[in-house]
Each structure stands twice: as structure tokens, then as C-alpha cells.
Amino acid sequence: MSYKYPYERRTHTRIIINGTLRYSIVGSEISSTAKIRNVSVGGINFISEDSIPTDSLILVSFGNSDRAFKYTYQVLRSRKLKNGLIEIAAKMVSKDFQKQGADK
């Protein structure tokens, strides 16, 4: 289901999604899961328990671990919400079209 924001600054329409993703910060051992808020062709917004520094590159996996799609994003914004969780906004910088394990 798509929700039209009152003033859309983005090039691509955001789609509201209820689900989880797995991410890791490129160049570090840090990885975690997070709740997806919305996604578009150009970016993603999700809720995490952990803050991620602005400009960090993150590798995001969608789907089951043996059949996951992987995309690399650059963190644009990280802000703390009233409930203590962190909202992360990131833009896509590359995509891996081949599903992991698809050749099995």
C-alpha cells in the first residue's frame, strides 16, 4: 500500500512496508536487524535499536538468508525517536540483482 506524503520531495514514490531487514555496516563487524518503515527505488527508511553514523555504507538484506536480495545504501540521516529507537534514512548506491543461493 502506498501513502502519499503531504509534500513529496523525493523523486520516487515511497511504499509503506511492514517487515524486517538485516543490515551490516560496511567495514565493521556490526550487524543487526531492523523494522522497515518504507522503501522506494532510490532509498529506504527503517527503525533500528542502534544508531548508524551519517555517510556510513550499509549492506541491507531482504528475504530469507539463503535467498536474500542485497543492496548497498548510504546513510543520510539518523535520528532518535521519542520511544528511544533510531530512525534511519538511506539512499541506494548499488544493488545485487542475483539472489544469494540462486545457483543452488
Backbone as JSON Lines, residues from 0, in Angstrom:
{"i":0,"aa":"M","n":[0.84,-1.17,0.0],"ca":[0.0,0.0,0.0],"c":[0.89,1.24,0.0]}
{"i":1,"aa":"S","n":[0.57,2.19,-0.78],"ca":[1.35,3.42,-0.9],"c":[0.65,4.55,-0.17]}
{"i":2,"aa":"Y","n":[1.44,5.38,0.5],"ca":[0.91,6.54,1.2],"c":[1.54,7.77,0.59]}
{"i":3,"aa":"K","n":[0.75,8.72,0.2],"ca":[1.25,9.97,-0.39],"c":[1.45,10.98,0.72]}
{"i":4,"aa":"Y","n":[2.71,11.37,0.93],"ca":[3.02,12.37,1.94],"c":[2.48,13.73,1.48]}
{"i":5,"aa":"P","n":[2.16,14.62,2.44],"ca":[1.59,15.92,2.06],"c":[2.45,16.7,1.06]}
{"i":6,"aa":"Y","n":[3.75,16.64,1.23],"ca":[4.64,17.31,0.29],"c":[5.74,16.33,-0.06]}
{"i":7,"aa":"E","n":[5.74,15.83,-1.26],"ca":[6.7,14.81,-1.68],"c":[7.93,15.45,-2.3]}
{"i":8,"aa":"R","n":[9.06,15.37,-1.59],"ca":[10.32,15.92,-2.08],"c":[11.11,14.89,-2.88]}
{"i":9,"aa":"R","n":[10.75,13.66,-2.77],"ca":[11.53,12.6,-3.37],"c":[11.14,12.35,-4.82]}
{"i":10,"aa":"T","n":[12.1,11.84,-5.57],"ca":[11.86,11.52,-6.98],"c":[10.99,10.28,-7.11]}
{"i":11,"aa":"H","n":[11.19,9.3,-6.23],"ca":[10.48,8.02,-6.31],"c":[9.43,7.91,-5.21]}
{"i":12,"aa":"T","n":[8.32,7.32,-5.52],"ca":[7.24,7.1,-4.57],"c":[7.67,6.11,-3.5]}
{"i":13,"aa":"R","n":[7.37,6.43,-2.25],"ca":[7.66,5.53,-1.14],"c":[6.51,4.54,-0.98]}
{"i":14,"aa":"I","n":[6.86,3.31,-0.63],"ca":[5.87,2.27,-0.37],"c":[6.03,1.86,1.08]}
{"i":15,"aa":"I","n":[4.94,1.92,1.84],"ca":[4.95,1.52,3.24],"c":[5.01,0.0,3.3]}
{"i":16,"aa":"I","n":[5.95,-0.52,4.07],"ca":[6.14,-1.97,4.19],"c":[6.26,-2.34,5.66]}
{"i":17,"aa":"N","n":[5.58,-3.4,6.06],"ca":[5.75,-3.95,7.4],"c":[6.59,-5.2,7.26]}
{"i":18,"aa":"G","n":[7.78,-5.17,7.78],"ca":[8.67,-6.31,7.7],"c":[9.99,-6.0,8.36]}
{"i":19,"aa":"T","n":[10.9,-6.93,8.25],"ca":[12.22,-6.73,8.83],"c":[13.29,-6.87,7.76]}
{"i":20,"aa":"L","n":[14.43,-6.33,8.07],"ca":[15.6,-6.45,7.2],"c":[16.79,-6.74,8.08]}
{"i":21,"aa":"R","n":[17.84,-7.21,7.46],"ca":[19.11,-7.42,8.15],"c":[20.12,-6.48,7.52]}
{"i":22,"aa":"Y","n":[20.91,-5.8,8.35],"ca":[21.91,-4.89,7.8],"c":[23.25,-5.09,8.5]}
{"i":23,"aa":"S","n":[24.3,-4.72,7.78],"ca":[25.63,-4.68,8.38],"c":[26.3,-3.41,7.89]}
{"i":24,"aa":"I","n":[27.12,-2.84,8.76],"ca":[27.85,-1.63,8.41],"c":[29.12,-2.05,7.7]}
{"i":25,"aa":"V","n":[29.3,-1.57,6.47],"ca":[30.46,-1.93,5.66],"c":[31.74,-1.48,6.37]}
{"i":26,"aa":"G","n":[32.71,-2.38,6.46],"ca":[33.98,-2.06,7.1],"c":[33.99,-2.27,8.6]}
{"i":27,"aa":"S","n":[32.92,-2.85,9.14],"ca":[32.88,-3.13,10.58],"c":[32.26,-4.5,10.8]}
{"i":28,"aa":"E","n":[32.3,-4.93,12.03],"ca":[31.69,-6.22,12.42],"c":[30.24,-6.06,12.85]}
{"i":29,"aa":"I","n":[29.73,-4.83,12.83],"ca":[28.38,-4.54,13.34],"c":[27.33,-5.0,12.34]}
{"i":30,"aa":"S","n":[26.39,-5.81,12.82],"ca":[25.23,-6.19,12.02],"c":[24.04,-6.35,12.96]}
{"i":31,"aa":"S","n":[22.85,-6.16,12.41],"ca":[21.65,-6.2,13.24],"c":[20.43,-6.38,12.34]}
{"i":32,"aa":"T","n":[19.27,-6.46,12.97],"ca":[18.0,-6.47,12.25],"c":[17.26,-5.18,12.58]}
{"i":33,"aa":"A","n":[16.34,-4.8,11.71],"ca":[15.58,-3.57,11.9],"c":[14.2,-3.72,11.27]}
{"i":34,"aa":"K","n":[13.3,-2.83,11.64],"ca":[11.94,-2.82,11.11],"c":[11.85,-1.82,9.96]}
{"i":35,"aa":"I","n":[11.41,-2.29,8.8],"ca":[11.26,-1.42,7.63],"c":[10.05,-0.51,7.83]}
{"i":36,"aa":"R","n":[10.2,0.77,7.52],"ca":[9.06,1.71,7.52],"c":[8.56,1.91,6.1]}
{"i":37,"aa":"N","n":[9.49,2.28,5.19],"ca":[9.1,2.46,3.8],"c":[10.33,2.29,2.92]}
{"i":38,"aa":"V","n":[10.06,2.05,1.65],"ca":[11.13,1.81,0.68],"c":[10.71,2.41,-0.65]}
{"i":39,"aa":"S","n":[11.69,2.81,-1.45],"ca":[11.43,3.28,-2.81],"c":[12.57,2.79,-3.68]}
{"i":40,"aa":"V","n":[12.49,3.1,-4.95],"ca":[13.56,2.72,-5.87],"c":[14.88,3.34,-5.44]}
{"i":41,"aa":"G","n":[14.82,4.54,-4.86],"ca":[16.04,5.26,-4.52],"c":[16.5,5.19,-3.08]}
{"i":42,"aa":"G","n":[15.67,4.66,-2.18],"ca":[16.09,4.68,-0.78],"c":[15.22,3.85,0.14]}
{"i":43,"aa":"I","n":[15.56,3.93,1.41],"ca":[14.87,3.15,2.43],"c":[14.82,3.94,3.73]}
{"i":44,"aa":"N","n":[13.8,3.65,4.54],"ca":[13.66,4.24,5.86],"c":[13.33,3.08,6.79]}
{"i":45,"aa":"F","n":[14.09,2.96,7.89],"ca":[13.84,1.86,8.81],"c":[14.11,2.28,10.24]}
{"i":46,"aa":"I","n":[13.63,1.47,11.18],"ca":[13.77,1.74,12.6],"c":[14.72,0.7,13.2]}
{"i":47,"aa":"S","n":[15.73,1.19,13.91],"ca":[16.75,0.33,14.49],"c":[16.9,0.64,15.97]}
{"i":48,"aa":"E","n":[17.43,-0.32,16.71],"ca":[17.76,-0.06,18.11],"c":[19.09,0.66,18.22]}
{"i":49,"aa":"D","n":[19.88,0.63,17.13],"ca":[21.22,1.2,17.14],"c":[21.32,2.38,16.18]}
{"i":50,"aa":"S","n":[22.12,3.36,16.55],"ca":[22.39,4.5,15.67],"c":[23.46,4.11,14.67]}
{"i":51,"aa":"I","n":[23.36,4.64,13.47],"ca":[24.36,4.41,12.42],"c":[24.84,5.79,11.99]}
{"i":52,"aa":"P","n":[26.15,6.02,11.99],"ca":[26.66,7.34,11.62],"c":[26.28,7.76,10.19]}
{"i":53,"aa":"T","n":[25.98,9.03,10.01],"ca":[25.7,9.6,8.7],"c":[26.87,9.32,7.76]}
{"i":54,"aa":"D","n":[26.57,9.04,6.51],"ca":[27.52,8.72,5.44],"c":[28.05,7.29,5.5]}
{"i":55,"aa":"S","n":[27.69,6.52,6.53],"ca":[28.11,5.11,6.58],"c":[27.48,4.35,5.43]}
{"i":56,"aa":"L","n":[28.2,3.36,4.91],"ca":[27.64,2.45,3.93],"c":[27.15,1.22,4.67]}
{"i":57,"aa":"I","n":[25.93,0.79,4.33],"ca":[25.36,-0.39,4.96],"c":[24.93,-1.37,3.87]}
{"i":58,"aa":"L","n":[25.11,-2.65,4.14],"ca":[24.65,-3.7,3.25],"c":[23.35,-4.23,3.85]}
{"i":59,"aa":"V","n":[22.27,-4.1,3.1],"ca":[20.94,-4.49,3.58],"c":[20.48,-5.73,2.83]}
{"i":60,"aa":"S","n":[19.99,-6.72,3.59],"ca":[19.48,-7.96,3.0],"c":[17.99,-8.05,3.26]}
{"i":61,"aa":"F","n":[17.24,-8.38,2.21],"ca":[15.8,-8.6,2.3],"c":[15.52,-10.06,2.0]}
{"i":62,"aa":"G","n":[14.66,-10.69,2.76],"ca":[14.28,-12.07,2.48],"c":[15.03,-13.06,3.35]}
{"i":63,"aa":"N","n":[14.74,-14.33,3.11],"ca":[15.39,-15.39,3.86],"c":[16.89,-15.39,3.58]}
{"i":64,"aa":"S","n":[17.66,-15.78,4.56],"ca":[19.12,-15.68,4.44],"c":[19.67,-16.45,3.24]}
{"i":65,"aa":"D","n":[19.06,-17.56,2.86],"ca":[19.61,-18.32,1.73],"c":[19.07,-17.83,0.38]}
{"i":66,"aa":"R","n":[18.11,-16.92,0.38],"ca":[17.54,-16.39,-0.87],"c":[17.39,-14.87,-0.81]}
{"i":67,"aa":"A","n":[18.29,-14.21,-0.11],"ca":[18.15,-12.77,0.14],"c":[18.61,-11.92,-1.03]}
{"i":68,"aa":"F","n":[17.92,-10.8,-1.22],"ca":[18.39,-9.75,-2.12],"c":[19.24,-8.81,-1.28]}
{"i":69,"aa":"K","n":[20.37,-8.34,-1.83],"ca":[21.25,-7.45,-1.08],"c":[21.43,-6.14,-1.83]}
{"i":70,"aa":"Y","n":[21.37,-5.05,-1.07],"ca":[21.53,-3.71,-1.62],"c":[22.47,-2.93,-0.7]}
{"i":71,"aa":"T","n":[23.26,-2.04,-1.29],"ca":[24.12,-1.17,-0.5],"c":[23.5,0.23,-0.46]}
{"i":72,"aa":"Y","n":[23.41,0.78,0.74],"ca":[22.84,2.1,0.97],"c":[23.85,2.99,1.68]}
{"i":73,"aa":"Q","n":[23.7,4.3,1.5],"ca":[24.47,5.28,2.24],"c":[23.52,5.99,3.2]}
{"i":74,"aa":"V","n":[23.87,6.02,4.47],"ca":[23.02,6.63,5.48],"c":[23.03,8.15,5.3]}
{"i":75,"aa":"L","n":[21.83,8.71,5.15],"ca":[21.68,10.16,5.0],"c":[21.33,10.83,6.33]}
{"i":76,"aa":"R","n":[20.56,10.11,7.13],"ca":[20.07,10.72,8.37],"c":[19.82,9.62,9.4]}
{"i":77,"aa":"S","n":[20.1,9.94,10.64],"ca":[19.84,9.05,11.76],"c":[19.33,9.91,12.89]}
{"i":78,"aa":"R","n":[18.11,9.64,13.37],"ca":[17.58,10.47,14.46],"c":[16.85,9.62,15.49]}
{"i":79,"aa":"K","n":[17.0,10.04,16.74],"ca":[16.39,9.32,17.84],"c":[14.91,9.68,17.95]}
{"i":80,"aa":"L","n":[14.07,8.67,18.1],"ca":[12.63,8.86,18.26],"c":[12.28,8.95,19.74]}
{"i":81,"aa":"K","n":[11.07,9.39,20.05],"ca":[10.63,9.54,21.44],"c":[10.68,8.23,22.21]}
{"i":82,"aa":"N","n":[10.47,7.1,21.52],"ca":[10.48,5.81,22.19],"c":[11.88,5.25,22.38]}
{"i":83,"aa":"G","n":[12.92,6.0,21.99],"ca":[14.3,5.58,22.18],"c":[14.9,4.84,21.0]}
{"i":84,"aa":"L","n":[14.06,4.45,20.04],"ca":[14.57,3.78,18.84],"c":[15.14,4.83,17.87]}
{"i":85,"aa":"I","n":[15.85,4.37,16.86],"ca":[16.51,5.26,15.91],"c":[15.89,5.09,14.52]}
{"i":86,"aa":"E","n":[15.5,6.21,13.91],"ca":[15.01,6.2,12.53],"c":[16.2,6.46,11.61]}
{"i":87,"aa":"I","n":[16.38,5.57,10.63],"ca":[17.48,5.68,9.68],"c":[16.9,5.91,8.29]}
{"i":88,"aa":"A","n":[17.42,6.91,7.59],"ca":[17.06,7.15,6.19],"c":[18.34,6.99,5.37]}
{"i":89,"aa":"A","n":[18.23,6.24,4.27],"ca":[19.42,5.96,3.46],"c":[19.06,5.91,1.99]}
{"i":90,"aa":"K","n":[20.05,6.25,1.13],"ca":[19.83,6.18,-0.31],"c":[20.59,4.99,-0.89]}
{"i":91,"aa":"M","n":[20.01,4.39,-1.92],"ca":[20.63,3.24,-2.55],"c":[21.84,3.68,-3.37]}
{"i":92,"aa":"V","n":[22.93,2.94,-3.22],"ca":[24.12,3.24,-4.02],"c":[24.5,2.08,-4.93]}
{"i":93,"aa":"S","n":[24.06,0.87,-4.63],"ca":[24.27,-0.26,-5.55],"c":[23.33,-1.39,-5.19]}
{"i":94,"aa":"K","n":[23.11,-2.27,-6.15],"ca":[22.22,-3.4,-5.92],"c":[22.83,-4.68,-6.46]}
{"i":95,"aa":"D","n":[22.5,-5.77,-5.81],"ca":[22.92,-7.09,-6.24],"c":[21.67,-7.81,-6.74]}
{"i":96,"aa":"F","n":[21.52,-7.87,-8.06],"ca":[20.3,-8.45,-8.63],"c":[20.24,-9.96,-8.47]}
{"i":97,"aa":"Q","n":[21.38,-10.62,-8.33],"ca":[21.37,-12.07,-8.2],"c":[21.09,-12.45,-6.76]}
{"i":98,"aa":"K","n":[20.09,-13.29,-6.57],"ca":[19.77,-13.72,-5.23],"c":[20.88,-14.61,-4.71]}
{"i":99,"aa":"Q","n":[21.22,-14.41,-3.46],"ca":[22.21,-15.26,-2.83],"c":[21.66,-16.67,-2.8]}
{"i":100,"aa":"G","n":[22.43,-17.64,-3.24],"ca":[21.99,-19.02,-3.24],"c":[21.13,-19.39,-4.42]}
{"i":101,"aa":"A","n":[20.91,-18.5,-5.39],"ca":[20.02,-18.77,-6.5],"c":[20.61,-19.84,-7.43]}
{"i":102,"aa":"D","n":[21.92,-20.03,-7.39],"ca":[22.54,-21.0,-8.28],"c":[22.55,-22.4,-7.69]}
{"i":103,"aa":"K","n":[21.95,-22.58,-6.52],"ca":[21.92,-23.9,-5.86],"c":[20.77,-24.72,-6.36]}
